[in-house]
């Protein structure tokens, strides 16, 4: 029988230590042919994924501006307000 590798700090069994928090993701889509600028009070976070290159890790602070035929996936900050039913039309 193979010997189990030793664990750090003298633990008898390997363990995974993590800190969990609730995750809130906002998806902003612009399916139109013109840029959109949405004012969304209380929204703060970082762009995780974008349709267009160069926006990843961009900081979002109350305004979301997807370009034409563009989309953003935003990791909302823990103290950010989660918008419900926001659209460019109001």
Secondary structure as GFF3:
##gff-version 3
##sequence-region A 1 90
A	DSSP	three_ten_helix	8	10	.	.	.	ID=ss1
A	DSSP	beta_strand	25	30	.	.	.	ID=ss2
A	DSSP	beta_strand	38	50	.	.	.	ID=ss3
A	DSSP	beta_strand	59	64	.	.	.	ID=ss4
A	DSSP	beta_strand	70	76	.	.	.	ID=ss5
###
